[in-house]
Amino acid sequence: MTIAFTPSATSPAEPETATAISEPEFWEPSAPEPQEAHDADDTHDSDDSDDDQAQDLDPVVVRDAREFGVYARTGGWAFALKVARSVRPGGQAAEGTARTKVSAKAFAELAGCSPERVMRYYRAWDMAADDGLVPQFEVLVPGEDIELPDADVWLSYYASRNSASSVRGQAISAAAEAEGIRPTKALEVAENPTALRAAILADPGTAQAARGALLDRMKEDPALQTEMARAIARTDDLKKAVANEAKAADRIGYVRQIVEKGQIKTPAGQTVEAPAEIRAEAERHLSLLDELDDSEEAGEWAGEAYDTVKTLVARAVEEDPELRVQERRTRFYNSLQKATKVFEELTLDEVMEEDIYEADMLQRLESLQEAIGTCISALRKATTTSS
C-alpha cells in the first residue's frame, strides 16, 4: 500500500506512522480540484496562480478587474441581484428575511439614483423569476450570491426607459419584435432623434434603411405623405429630381406595356397590336432596366429604351398604309377637339362688359375664320372626290 502526501502536507512523520509504512517513502501531487472550483476563464492554469499574480498588484485594480469579470459574464443581472435581494417595495410585509430589506426609495437614495431606475431592475428580475430563470424575491437574502443567467438574456427582460411602458413605447417595442430586434434598441433610437439624424447624415446604409422605413410608413400615414410631398415641392432640387424620376417611370411604363400587353401606343394616341420586332426590342431593353441596382440611375437607360422603341413605332406606322391613314385621321381629330375646346372657353360676356377689346383681337378672329373656311372647303372637296 502506498500513502501519498500533497506538498503542503509533508512534515516529519510521527514514530507510529513511520512503523506502519512498508514501502519506500515518497509523495505525489494531490488530485486536481473539481472543475467547478476553478475560474471560468480557461486561460489561467489554476486559482493559485491567479492569487499569486494578484498579490503583486494593487488590490483596488484586482477588485475592479474581478467585478468587471462578473459584469462581463452576467451583464445587468449582477446589479439586478443587488436590487432583488435588498429591496422590499412598499406594501410588502417586513417578515422573515424581508426585515432587513429596504424600500426602492431608500435603496435609490443610498445608490444615488432614482427609485424608477431601481424598480426597472426589480421588474426585470420579477419577469425572469416568473419564467423560472432566477429565484423569487422571497427566497433571496441580502448579501447572498447566486448563479446568474448569461448577459445576453438580460436585455430580453430589462426595459431601460420609462417610454417602454407608454403607448408610444409599446408600439415601438411591438414593431421591434416584429423586425426581430430587441425592443430596447428601438426605444434607444426613438429617444435620441439627434443621434438618429447624425447616423443618417453620416452613413449611407443607415440612410437607406431610414428611406425604406419612411416609404413603408407613408403607405399607411396620409398625413406623412402630405408632409413629405410639401417638403419636396418646396425644395427645388428635390422637385426637379422627382420630375426626372416621374419622367423615367413613365418611359419605363411605356416599354413595359409593350412587353406585357403586346400593344403599342402611336404618337397620335392609337393603341394597336405591337409588331414582333418592336416587342422583341422592348423585351431586350426592359431586361436591362430590371437588372439595374437600386443605387443606379435609371433615367438614362429609360430614355434610351423609350427613344428606340418610339422610333420603331413611328417607322411601323409609316410603313403600314392603313395604319398611316388612321394615324393622320386621329391626329387631325385631336387637333380639332383641342381647338374647339379652346374657342368654347372664350367668354364673350366679359368682352362686352369690360373694356378689354383691342384691334388685334378682331384681326386674329378674322384670320381664324378664314383658316376655318379654307379647311371646310378642303374637306368638302375631299369628300366629293372620294364619293
C-alpha positions in Angstrom: 0.0 0.0 0.0 1.3 3.5 -0.9 0.4 6.6 1.0 0.6 9.8 -1.0 1.2 13.2 0.5 0.5 16.6 -1.0 3.4 19.0 -0.9 1.6 21.2 1.6 1.0 18.2 3.9 4.6 17.0 4.1 6.0 17.1 7.7 8.2 14.9 9.9 6.4 11.6 10.5 5.4 10.5 13.9 7.0 7.3 15.2 3.8 5.2 15.0 3.2 6.4 11.4 6.7 5.5 10.3 6.5 1.9 11.5 3.3 1.5 9.5 4.9 2.2 6.2 6.1 -0.9 4.4 7.2 0.7 1.1 9.8 3.4 0.3 8.5 6.9 1.3 7.6 9.4 -1.4 4.9 11.9 -2.1 2.6 12.5 -5.1 0.8 15.7 -6.2 -2.7 15.8 -4.9 -5.6 15.1 -7.3 -6.9 18.1 -9.3 -9.6 20.2 -7.7 -13.1 19.8 -9.1 -13.6 21.8 -12.3 -16.3 24.0 -10.7 -13.7 25.2 -8.2 -11.7 26.9 -10.9 -12.3 30.2 -12.6 -14.4 30.1 -15.7 -11.5 31.6 -17.7 -9.5 28.6 -19.1 -6.5 30.8 -19.9 -5.5 30.6 -16.2 -3.7 27.5 -15.1 -5.2 27.5 -11.6 -6.6 29.6 -8.8 -3.3 29.5 -7.1 -1.5 31.2 -10.0 -4.3 33.8 -10.1 -3.8 34.5 -6.4 0.0 34.7 -6.8 -0.4 37.2 -9.6 -3.0 39.2 -7.7 -0.6 39.5 -4.7 1.8 41.6 -6.8 -0.9 44.0 -8.0 -2.8 46.9 -6.5 -5.8 45.5 -4.6 -8.0 48.2 -6.0 -7.1 47.1 -9.5 -7.7 43.5 -8.7 -11.1 44.3 -7.3 -12.1 46.3 -10.3 -11.0 43.5 -12.6 -12.9 40.8 -10.8 -16.0 43.0 -10.6 -15.7 43.7 -14.3 -15.4 39.9 -15.0 -18.6 39.3 -13.1 -20.4 42.0 -15.1 -18.9 40.8 -18.4 -20.4 37.3 -17.8 -23.7 38.4 -16.3 -24.4 42.0 -17.6 -27.3 43.7 -15.8 -28.1 40.6 -13.7 -25.3 41.5 -11.4 -27.0 44.8 -10.5 -30.5 43.3 -10.6 -29.4 40.7 -8.0 -28.4 43.5 -5.6 -31.8 45.0 -6.0 -33.7 41.7 -5.8 -32.0 40.7 -2.6 -32.1 44.1 -0.9 -35.3 45.8 -1.9 -38.8 45.4 -0.4 -41.3 47.6 -2.4 -43.8 49.5 -0.4 -46.8 47.4 0.8 -44.8 44.2 1.2 -44.8 42.8 4.7 -41.4 43.0 6.6 -41.3 39.4 7.8 -38.6 36.8 7.9 -35.7 37.7 5.6 -37.5 40.8 4.4 -37.0 42.5 7.7 -33.6 43.8 6.7 -34.6 44.8 3.2 -35.4 48.4 2.4 -37.8 50.2 0.1 -36.9 51.1 -3.5 -36.8 54.7 -2.5 -34.4 54.1 0.3 -32.2 51.9 -1.8 -32.2 54.6 -4.5 -31.1 57.2 -2.1 -28.3 55.0 -0.9 -27.3 54.3 -4.5 -27.6 57.9 -5.6 -30.1 57.2 -8.4 -33.8 57.4 -9.0 -36.4 54.9 -7.5 -37.7 54.5 -11.0 -34.4 53.1 -12.2 -34.3 50.7 -9.2 -37.8 49.5 -10.0 -36.9 48.8 -13.6 -34.2 46.4 -12.3 -36.8 45.0 -9.9 -39.4 44.4 -12.6 -36.8 42.8 -14.9 -35.9 40.3 -12.1 -39.6 39.7 -11.4 -40.3 38.8 -15.0 -37.3 36.5 -15.1 -38.4 34.9 -11.9 -41.9 34.2 -13.4 -40.1 32.4 -16.3 -38.1 30.3 -13.8 -34.8 31.9 -14.8 -33.9 33.3 -11.4 -35.2 32.7 -7.8 -38.2 34.6 -6.5 -37.5 37.7 -4.2 -38.8 35.9 -1.1 -36.0 33.3 -1.0 -33.2 35.8 -1.5 -31.3 37.1 1.5 -29.3 40.4 1.5 -25.7 39.8 0.6 -26.4 36.3 -0.9 -24.7 35.4 -4.2 -26.3 33.0 -6.6 -25.5 31.7 -10.1 -26.8 34.3 -12.6 -28.0 33.9 -16.2 -25.9 34.9 -19.2 -25.6 38.6 -20.1 -27.3 38.1 -23.4 -30.6 37.2 -21.8 -30.7 40.4 -19.7 -32.0 42.7 -22.4 -34.9 40.4 -23.0 -36.3 41.4 -19.6 -34.9 44.9 -18.9 -36.8 48.0 -20.2 -34.2 50.7 -19.8 -36.5 53.6 -20.4 -39.7 54.9 -19.0 -41.1 55.2 -22.5 -41.3 51.4 -22.7 -44.5 51.4 -20.7 -46.1 54.2 -22.7 -48.5 53.7 -25.6 -45.8 55.0 -27.9 -43.2 52.8 -26.3 -45.4 49.7 -26.5 -45.9 50.4 -30.2 -42.2 50.7 -30.8 -41.5 47.6 -28.8 -44.1 45.6 -30.8 -42.6 46.9 -34.1 -39.1 46.0 -32.9 -40.2 42.4 -32.0 -41.8 42.1 -35.4 -38.5 43.1 -37.0 -36.7 40.5 -34.9 -34.7 43.0 -32.8 -34.6 43.9 -29.1 -37.1 46.5 -28.1 -34.5 48.3 -26.0 -32.6 49.1 -29.2 -35.5 50.6 -30.9 -36.5 52.6 -27.8 -33.0 54.0 -27.5 -33.1 55.2 -31.1 -36.6 56.7 -30.6 -35.5 58.7 -27.6 -32.4 60.1 -29.3 -33.5 61.5 -32.6 -30.4 63.7 -32.8 -28.3 60.5 -32.8 -30.5 59.0 -35.5 -30.1 62.2 -37.6 -26.3 62.0 -37.2 -26.3 58.4 -38.3 -28.4 59.1 -41.3 -26.3 62.0 -42.4 -23.0 60.2 -41.9 -23.8 56.6 -43.1 -25.4 55.7 -46.5 -26.5 52.3 -45.1 -28.5 54.0 -42.3 -29.9 56.5 -44.7 -31.1 53.6 -46.9 -32.8 51.9 -44.0 -34.5 55.1 -43.0 -35.7 55.7 -46.5 -37.2 52.2 -46.6 -38.9 52.7 -43.3 -40.4 56.1 -44.3 -41.8 54.7 -47.5 -43.4 51.8 -45.6 -44.9 54.2 -43.1 -46.2 56.6 -45.7 -48.3 53.8 -47.2 -50.5 53.9 -44.0 -50.0 57.5 -43.0 -51.7 60.1 -45.3 -50.5 63.0 -43.1 -46.9 62.0 -43.5 -47.5 61.6 -47.3 -48.7 65.2 -47.4 -45.8 66.5 -45.3 -43.2 64.7 -47.5 -44.9 65.9 -50.7 -45.0 69.5 -49.4 -41.3 69.4 -48.3 -40.3 68.1 -51.8 -42.4 70.7 -53.6 -40.7 73.5 -51.6 -37.2 72.2 -52.4 -36.1 73.0 -56.0 -33.5 70.2 -56.2 -35.9 67.6 -54.9 -38.7 68.8 -57.1 -36.5 68.5 -60.1 -35.4 65.1 -59.1 -39.0 63.9 -58.6 -39.9 65.2 -62.0 -37.0 63.4 -63.6 -37.9 60.2 -61.9 -41.5 60.5 -62.8 -40.5 61.0 -66.5 -38.2 58.0 -66.3 -41.0 55.9 -64.7 -43.4 56.9 -67.5 -40.9 55.9 -70.1 -40.3 52.5 -68.5 -44.0 52.0 -68.2 -44.4 52.7 -71.9 -41.8 50.0 -72.7 -43.2 47.6 -70.1 -46.7 47.9 -71.6 -45.5 46.7 -75.0 -43.9 43.7 -73.4 -46.7 42.7 -71.0 -49.7 43.6 -73.1 -48.3 43.2 -76.6 -49.6 46.6 -77.7 -48.1 49.9 -78.8 -49.4 53.4 -78.5 -48.9 55.5 -81.6 -47.8 59.2 -81.4 -51.5 60.2 -82.1 -52.7 58.1 -79.2 -53.9 54.9 -81.0 -53.4 51.6 -79.3 -52.7 48.7 -81.7 -51.0 45.3 -81.7 -47.2 45.5 -81.4 -45.2 44.1 -84.3 -42.9 41.2 -83.3 -39.8 43.4 -84.0 -40.9 46.1 -81.6 -41.9 43.7 -78.9 -38.5 41.9 -79.0 -36.7 45.2 -78.8 -38.8 46.3 -75.9 -38.1 43.0 -74.1 -34.4 43.5 -74.5 -34.4 47.0 -73.1 -36.8 46.0 -70.3 -34.5 43.2 -69.2 -31.6 45.7 -69.0 -33.7 48.1 -66.9 -34.8 45.3 -64.5 -31.2 44.3 -63.9 -30.3 47.8 -62.6 -29.5 48.1 -58.9 -31.5 50.5 -56.7 -28.4 52.7 -56.5 -28.0 53.0 -60.3 -29.6 55.9 -62.2 -32.4 54.5 -64.4 -33.1 57.8 -66.2 -30.5 57.4 -69.0 -31.4 53.8 -69.6 -35.1 54.6 -69.6 -34.6 57.4 -72.1 -32.6 55.2 -74.5 -35.2 52.4 -74.3 -38.1 54.9 -74.9 -36.4 56.6 -77.8 -35.5 53.3 -79.5 -39.0 51.8 -79.2 -40.6 55.1 -80.1 -38.6 55.3 -83.3 -39.6 51.8 -84.2 -43.3 52.6 -83.5 -43.2 55.7 -85.8 -41.5 53.6 -88.6 -44.1 50.9 -88.2 -46.9 53.4 -88.6 -45.4 54.9 -91.7 -44.7 51.5 -93.3 -48.4 50.4 -92.9 -50.6 52.4 -95.3 -53.8 51.7 -93.5 -52.3 52.5 -90.1 -50.7 55.6 -91.5 -54.1 56.9 -92.7 -55.7 56.2 -89.4 -52.9 57.8 -87.6 -53.3 61.1 -89.5 -57.1 61.0 -89.1 -56.6 60.6 -85.3 -54.1 63.4 -85.2 -56.5 65.7 -87.1 -59.4 64.9 -84.8 -57.2 65.5 -81.7 -56.2 69.0 -83.0 -59.8 69.8 -83.9 -61.0 68.9 -80.4 -58.3 71.0 -78.8 -59.2 74.0 -81.0 -62.9 73.6 -80.3 -62.4 73.4 -76.6 -60.2 76.5 -76.6 -62.7 78.5 -78.6 -65.6 77.4 -76.4 -63.7 78.6 -73.3 -63.7 82.2 -74.7 -66.0 84.3 -72.6 -67.6 86.9 -74.9 -69.7 88.3 -72.0 -66.5 89.7 -70.4 -65.6 91.3 -73.7 -68.9 93.2 -73.8 -68.9 94.1 -70.1 -65.3 95.1 -69.6 -63.2 97.4 -71.7 -60.7 94.7 -72.8 -61.2 95.0 -76.6 -58.1 95.6 -78.8 -57.9 95.8 -82.5 -55.6 92.7 -83.0 -58.2 90.5 -81.3 -60.6 91.1 -84.2 -57.8 90.6 -86.7 -56.9 87.2 -85.1 -60.5 86.1 -85.2 -60.9 87.1 -88.8 -57.7 85.1 -89.7 -59.1 82.2 -87.8 -62.4 82.4 -89.6 -60.5 82.4 -92.9 -58.5 79.4 -91.9 -61.6 77.5 -90.8 -63.3 78.3 -94.1 -60.3 77.0 -96.1 -60.3 73.9 -94.0 -64.0 73.3 -94.6 -63.6 73.8 -98.4 -60.8 71.3 -98.5 -62.8 68.7 -96.6 -65.8 69.1 -98.8 -63.7 68.7 -101.9 -62.1 65.6 -100.5 -65.5 64.2 -99.6 -66.8 64.8 -103.1 -63.7 63.2 -104.7 -63.8 60.1 -102.5 -67.5 59.6 -103.2 
